[in-house]
């Protein structure tokens, strides 16, 4: 297979038109038993763009999508890009209050809704957006009469196109606004230096294992669609189904989180023959154990590239290239090194840059960085400083420029690649009438990377049980945020100024481990 050239679209608004001219019959998206060619994706996304404008939406308006992966997701993504509106993909695992916050905070004017999640919208404490379009036949009818011509709305690389919500230490998710450039900058950087750390080739068939409401899933899908390859979209990740798709469709590249690798490898009967067509696996979202990586290399038999970044960096800013994946080698614990055109530094608490090997906060300067946190100028100014994204991760950079992540300054817990922030869970737990205080930390878990461990101080004279607390949290928090274990304590450890000594609680599980992420 030849490497695809990178002349072509510069914004997502141009992507489908470019490929409709050059490869109209090439499959663009395959989902379940349905396939959409580039010619069809172009025409249908044009109809979506015209229908959005006919519904009264103007450039900059927010359009939300609450549903699992499908070809419709990509029609809507490119329809938003072409109409100048901003797509807000909503995590379908969230509860009604969580979904309500995102729709209200973003000011969503139109919601595309899958029937399965209609009960979530019905239970929201706030009114739904002014227009709700049900996916399926209603969606088809909504766009059917619209022209399939280009809408002609001016769009530039700096035009916002997506707003993804990430959990925050304040307990409320923040909307990260990304422009078109976030989905082109890294591809261009690799091409400028002729690097194939991550590459896209003619005839590639790419599995998107990460959902589109995550920046990793959205980024990986757009990279392949920008390059004109075929995307295999899973409605939701299931290990046996993923293995079957790789084997039966001849998947050549995949993007997954480490927990997905582990689940595929532990499926009964799975072996090297199932992955015979794979040439490269890109993984990220959480660190990977050396044992799992070595097993993955042995069984999958392909190249591996680790990516590291944040939603705020437009996804990946750092890569551990295939050549560094040497079992037992010195770089297997590294996150990677910055792409060309991306800079990294480590700073101390006063903002001073530290020398190689010293541990501090990792900061990244990338052309793919976010536009802003939606409606939060102060938080934006704290995170994006003179072009540098302050990651909140503690790490160091060696003399060769490789970054090693040691811990997380911002206390995030990574459960199977999902960012979970303690404050959000603590706030809800403390709403229980029998809970005086709660502190949540991440503890190592062999299967999921980490699990949520809750320390609970009961209210005076009360003694809630784990089952009571679990029942209380279920309707209020997404399943991946629920504590796996509860531990009842008499008091929360604090320093003299009253700050919670969260690290003291975490260290009970992590001990003296050099890398306190899993």
C-alpha positions in Angstrom: 0.0 0.0 0.0 1.2 3.5 -0.8 1.2 6.3 1.6 -1.5 8.9 0.9 -0.3 12.3 -0.1 -1.3 15.2 2.2 -2.2 17.8 -0.4 -5.9 18.3 -0.2 -8.5 19.4 2.4 -7.4 22.0 5.0 -10.7 22.0 6.9 -13.3 19.4 7.7 -15.7 21.4 5.5 -13.5 20.5 2.5 -12.8 16.8 3.3 -15.8 15.0 1.8 -15.9 17.1 -1.3 -12.2 16.5 -2.0 -12.7 12.7 -1.7 -16.0 12.7 -3.6 -14.1 14.1 -6.5 -11.1 11.7 -6.3 -12.6 8.5 -4.9 -16.4 8.7 -4.8 -17.0 4.9 -4.7 -14.5 4.2 -1.9 -16.2 3.2 1.3 -15.9 6.0 3.8 -17.8 4.6 6.8 -18.8 1.0 7.6 -21.1 0.5 10.5 -22.8 -2.9 11.2 -24.0 -4.0 7.8 -24.2 -0.5 6.3 -21.6 1.3 4.2 -21.5 4.9 3.1 -19.1 5.9 0.2 -17.3 9.2 0.0 -19.7 10.3 -2.7 -22.7 9.5 -0.4 -21.1 11.0 2.7 -20.5 14.2 0.8 -24.0 14.4 -0.5 -25.7 13.5 2.8 -23.5 15.9 4.8 -24.4 18.7 2.4 -28.1 17.9 3.0 -27.5 18.1 6.7 -25.8 21.5 6.4 -28.6 22.9 4.3 -31.2 21.4 6.8 -29.4 23.0 9.7 -29.5 26.4 8.0 -33.2 25.9 7.1 -33.8 25.2 10.8 -32.5 28.7 11.6 -29.1 27.8 12.8 -26.2 30.2 12.0 -22.4 29.8 12.2 -21.3 29.4 15.8 -24.5 27.8 17.0 -24.2 24.5 18.9 -25.6 21.2 17.6 -25.6 18.2 20.0 -25.5 14.5 19.2 -26.7 12.0 21.8 -26.4 8.5 20.4 -24.0 5.7 19.7 -21.6 5.5 16.8 -23.2 5.3 13.3 -22.7 6.6 9.8 -25.2 9.3 10.8 -22.7 10.7 13.3 -20.3 11.4 10.5 -22.9 12.9 8.2 -23.8 15.3 11.1 -20.1 16.0 11.9 -19.4 17.1 8.3 -22.8 18.8 8.0 -21.9 21.0 11.0 -18.4 21.7 9.6 -20.0 22.8 6.3 -22.6 25.0 7.9 -20.2 26.7 10.4 -22.0 25.2 13.4 -20.3 23.5 16.2 -20.9 19.8 17.0 -21.3 18.9 20.7 -21.0 15.1 21.0 -22.5 14.0 24.3 -21.3 10.9 26.2 -24.3 8.5 26.0 -23.2 6.9 29.3 -24.1 10.1 31.3 -27.1 10.5 33.5 -30.0 13.0 32.9 -28.5 15.7 35.1 -25.1 15.4 33.5 -26.5 15.5 30.0 -28.7 18.5 31.0 -25.6 20.4 32.2 -23.9 19.9 28.8 -26.9 21.0 26.8 -27.5 24.0 29.0 -23.9 25.1 29.3 -23.3 24.8 25.5 -26.5 26.6 24.6 -27.3 23.8 22.2 -30.1 24.8 19.8 -30.6 21.5 18.1 -30.2 18.0 19.4 -29.9 14.8 17.3 -31.2 12.1 19.6 -31.2 8.3 19.3 -34.4 6.7 20.6 -32.5 4.6 23.1 -31.6 7.8 25.0 -34.9 9.6 24.8 -35.7 8.6 28.4 -32.5 10.4 29.6 -33.7 13.6 27.9 -37.2 13.2 29.4 -35.7 13.0 32.9 -33.5 16.1 32.5 -34.1 18.8 35.1 -34.0 21.5 32.4 -36.0 21.8 29.2 -34.5 20.1 26.1 -33.2 22.3 23.2 -35.7 24.1 21.0 -35.4 21.5 18.2 -34.9 17.7 18.7 -34.4 15.5 15.7 -34.7 11.7 16.3 -32.2 9.6 14.5 -33.4 6.9 12.1 -36.4 7.6 9.8 -37.2 11.1 11.3 -33.6 12.1 10.6 -33.8 10.8 7.0 -37.0 12.7 6.4 -35.6 15.9 8.0 -32.8 16.2 5.5 -34.4 14.4 2.5 -35.7 17.4 0.7 -32.6 19.5 1.1 -30.1 20.0 -1.8 -26.9 17.9 -2.0 -24.9 20.9 -3.2 -22.1 22.6 -1.2 -23.7 25.2 1.2 -20.9 27.7 0.6 -20.5 28.9 4.2 -17.0 30.5 4.7 -14.9 28.3 7.0 -11.2 28.7 7.9 -8.8 26.5 9.9 -9.4 28.6 12.9 -13.2 28.3 12.8 -14.6 26.3 15.8 -16.0 22.9 14.7 -16.4 20.8 17.9 -17.0 21.3 21.6 -16.1 18.3 23.7 -16.9 18.1 27.4 -14.3 17.0 29.9 -14.8 16.5 33.6 -13.1 19.1 35.8 -11.8 19.5 39.3 -14.7 21.8 40.1 -17.1 19.0 39.6 -18.7 20.3 36.5 -17.6 19.3 33.0 -15.9 22.0 30.8 -16.6 22.5 27.1 -13.3 22.4 25.2 -13.7 24.2 21.9 -11.6 22.9 19.0 -11.1 24.5 15.6 -10.6 22.7 12.3 -6.8 23.1 12.6 -6.9 20.7 15.6 -7.7 17.8 13.1 -5.0 18.7 10.6 -1.9 20.0 12.5 -0.3 16.8 13.6 -0.9 15.1 10.3 0.9 18.0 8.6 3.7 18.0 11.2 4.4 14.3 10.5 4.3 14.9 6.7 6.6 17.8 6.9 9.4 15.6 8.3 8.5 12.5 6.3 7.8 10.6 9.6 5.6 7.5 9.7 5.1 7.3 13.5 1.4 7.3 12.6 0.5 7.1 8.9 -2.4 6.6 6.6 -2.1 4.5 3.4 -4.2 3.9 0.3 -6.5 1.0 1.0 -6.3 1.3 4.8 -9.3 0.1 6.8 -9.3 1.7 10.2 -11.1 0.5 13.3 -12.4 3.3 15.6 -12.6 1.6 19.0 -12.9 4.9 20.9 -16.3 6.6 20.8 -16.7 9.9 19.0 -17.6 11.9 22.2 -13.9 11.4 23.1 -11.4 13.5 21.4 -9.3 10.3 20.6 -12.2 8.7 18.7 -13.1 11.9 16.9 -9.5 12.7 16.0 -8.7 9.1 14.8 -11.8 9.0 12.6 -11.1 12.5 11.1 -7.5 11.6 10.4 -8.6 8.6 8.3 -11.5 10.4 6.6 -9.2 13.3 5.8 -6.8 10.8 4.2 -9.5 9.0 2.3 -9.3 5.6 4.0 -12.2 3.5 5.3 -13.5 3.9 8.8 -15.0 1.0 10.7 -17.3 2.5 13.3 -18.4 0.3 16.2 -21.8 1.3 17.8 -20.0 0.6 21.1 -16.9 -1.3 21.8 -17.2 -5.0 22.5 -14.1 -7.1 22.5 -15.4 -10.1 20.6 -17.0 -8.0 18.0 -13.8 -5.9 17.6 -11.8 -9.0 17.0 -14.4 -10.3 14.5 -14.3 -7.0 12.6 -10.5 -6.9 12.4 -10.5 -10.5 11.1 -13.5 -10.4 8.8 -13.1 -6.9 7.3 -9.3 -7.0 7.0 -8.7 -4.1 9.3 -5.2 -2.6 8.9 -5.1 0.0 11.6 -6.8 0.5 14.9 -7.0 3.1 17.7 -7.8 1.8 21.2 -7.2 2.4 24.9 -5.1 -0.2 26.8 -8.2 -1.7 28.5 -9.5 -2.6 25.0 -6.3 -4.4 24.1 -6.6 -6.4 27.4 -10.2 -7.3 26.7 -9.5 -8.5 23.2 -6.5 -10.6 24.3 -8.5 -12.3 27.0 -11.3 -13.3 24.7 -11.5 -17.1 24.5 -9.9 -18.6 21.4 -8.4 -15.3 20.2 -4.9 -15.7 18.6 -2.5 -14.1 16.2 -4.5 -15.3 13.1 -7.3 -13.0 14.1 -5.0 -10.0 13.7 -3.2 -11.0 10.5 -4.1 -7.9 8.5 -3.2 -5.4 11.2 -0.2 -3.3 10.4 -0.4 -0.7 13.1 -2.1 -0.2 16.4 -2.3 3.3 18.0 -3.1 3.3 21.7 -3.5 6.0 24.3 -6.0 7.5 26.8 -4.2 5.9 29.7 -0.8 4.4 30.4 -0.1 0.8 29.5 1.7 -1.8 31.6 4.8 -3.2 30.1 3.4 -6.8 30.5 0.3 -5.9 28.5 2.3 -4.1 25.8 4.7 -7.1 25.4 1.8 -9.5 25.1 0.0 -7.2 22.6 3.1 -6.9 20.4 3.5 -10.7 20.5 -0.1 -11.6 19.6 -1.1 -8.7 17.3 2.2 -8.9 15.4 2.0 -5.3 14.2 3.7 -2.0 14.8 2.5 0.0 17.9 2.5 3.8 18.4 1.5 5.3 21.8 -0.1 8.8 21.8 -0.3 11.2 24.6 -2.2 14.4 24.9 -5.4 16.0 26.2 -8.6 17.2 24.7 -7.1 20.7 25.3 -4.2 19.8 23.1 -6.5 18.7 20.3 -5.7 15.1 21.2 -2.2 13.8 20.6 0.8 16.0 21.0 3.4 13.4 22.0 4.1 10.0 20.4 6.2 7.0 21.3 6.9 5.7 17.8 7.0 2.1 16.7 10.8 2.0 16.7 10.9 2.7 20.5 8.6 -0.3 21.3 11.3 -2.7 22.2 10.3 -5.1 25.0 12.5 -4.4 28.0 13.9 -1.3 26.4 14.5 1.9 28.3 11.7 3.8 26.6 8.8 1.5 27.3 7.9 3.6 30.3 7.9 6.8 28.3 4.8 8.6 26.9 6.9 9.5 23.9 8.4 12.6 22.3 6.7 15.7 20.8 5.8 15.7 17.1 7.7 18.2 14.9 6.4 21.6 15.6 5.3 20.7 19.1 7.3 21.8 22.1 7.4 20.4 25.6 8.7 21.7 28.9 8.5 20.8 32.6 7.9 23.6 35.1 8.0 24.0 38.9 5.3 25.6 41.1 6.5 29.0 40.2 6.4 28.5 36.5 10.2 28.1 36.1 11.4 25.6 33.5 13.2 22.6 35.0 16.3 20.8 33.7 16.1 17.3 32.1 15.2 14.6 34.6 13.5 16.9 37.1 9.8 16.2 37.9 7.3 19.0 37.5 4.2 19.9 35.5 4.3 19.0 31.9 3.4 21.8 29.5 2.8 21.4 25.8 2.8 24.0 23.0 1.0 22.6 19.9 -0.6 24.2 16.8 -3.6 21.9 17.5 -4.4 23.4 20.9 -7.9 24.3 21.9 -9.6 27.7 21.2 -10.9 28.0 24.8 -13.0 26.5 27.5 -16.5 27.6 26.5 -17.7 30.4 28.7 -14.8 30.1 31.1 -12.3 32.8 30.3 -10.5 32.5 33.7 -10.1 28.8 33.4 -8.9 29.2 29.8 -6.3 31.7 31.0 -5.1 29.2 33.7 -4.7 26.3 31.2 -3.6 28.0 28.0 -0.8 30.4 28.9 1.1 32.1 26.0 0.4 29.2 23.7 1.3 26.5 26.3 -1.2 24.0 27.6 -0.6 23.2 31.3 -1.5 19.5 31.4 -1.8 19.0 35.1 0.3 15.9 34.7 3.6 15.5 36.7 6.5 14.2 34.7 10.0 14.8 33.4 11.8 15.0 30.1 15.1 13.2 29.5 18.1 14.5 27.7 16.8 13.1 24.4 13.4 14.8 24.7 11.3 11.8 25.8 8.5 12.6 28.2 7.9 10.3 31.2 4.6 10.8 33.1 4.9 10.1 36.8 1.6 11.2 38.4 -1.4 13.5 37.9 -1.3 16.9 39.5 -5.0 17.4 38.9 -6.1 14.2 40.7 -7.8 12.6 37.7 -8.6 8.9 37.8 -8.4 7.0 34.5 -10.9 4.2 34.4 -10.5 2.3 31.1 -9.5 5.5 29.4 -12.3 7.6 30.9 -11.2 10.7 32.9 -13.0 10.7 36.2 -12.5 13.6 38.6 -12.9 13.1 42.4 -14.7 16.4 43.1 -17.6 15.5 40.9 -18.2 12.2 42.7 -17.5 13.7 46.1 -20.0 16.5 45.5 -22.7 13.9 44.7 -21.8 11.6 47.6 -22.0 14.4 50.1 -25.5 15.0 49.0 -26.5 11.7 50.7 -28.1 12.5 54.1 -25.9 10.0 55.9 -22.6 11.2 54.5 -20.7 14.0 56.2 -17.6 14.0 54.0 -16.2 12.0 51.1 -12.8 11.7 49.4 -12.3 9.8 46.2 -9.0 8.5 44.8 -7.9 6.1 42.1 -6.4 2.8 43.0 -4.6 0.3 40.6 -6.8 -2.2 38.8 -5.4 -5.0 36.6 -8.3 -4.9 34.2 -9.4 -1.2 34.0 -6.1 0.6 34.9 -7.7 2.2 37.9 -10.9 1.9 39.9 -12.7 4.5 42.0 -12.2 4.1 45.7 -14.3 6.2 48.0 -13.4 7.1 51.6 -16.6 8.1 53.4 -17.0 9.8 56.8 -20.6 9.0 58.0 -22.8 11.7 59.4 -23.0 11.7 63.2 -25.0 8.7 64.4 -25.3 7.3 60.9 -23.7 4.3 59.2 -24.7 4.0 55.5 -23.9 0.8 53.7 -22.1 0.5 50.4 -25.3 -0.7 48.7 -27.2 2.4 50.0 -24.5 4.7 48.6 -24.4 2.8 45.3 -28.2 3.0 44.9 -28.0 6.7 45.6 -25.3 7.4 43.0 -26.6 5.3 40.1 -29.2 7.8 38.8 -26.8 10.7 39.4 -23.5 9.6 37.9 -22.4 7.7 34.8 -21.5 4.1 35.5 -17.8 4.5 34.9 -17.7 7.1 37.7 -19.3 4.9 40.4 -16.9 3.8 43.2 -16.0 0.2 43.0 -15.2 0.1 46.8 -16.2 2.2 49.8 -14.2 2.6 52.9 -15.6 4.2 56.0 -13.3 6.4 58.0 -13.6 8.6 61.1 -12.0 11.7 59.6 -10.5 13.1 56.4 -6.7 13.7 56.7 -5.9 17.4 56.2 -2.9 19.7 56.5 -2.8 22.6 58.9 -4.5 24.9 56.4 -7.4 22.4 56.0 -6.5 21.1 52.6 -7.3 17.4 52.0 -4.2 15.2 52.0 -5.5 13.2 49.0 -2.0 12.0 48.2 -1.7 10.3 51.6 -4.9 8.3 50.9 -3.7 7.4 47.3 -0.3 6.3 48.5 -1.9 3.5 50.5 -2.6 1.8 47.2 0.4 3.0 45.1 3.1 2.9 47.7 6.5 3.8 46.4 5.8 3.1 42.8 7.7 5.4 40.5 4.7 5.9 38.2 1.5 6.5 40.1 -0.7 6.0 37.2 -1.7 2.6 35.7 
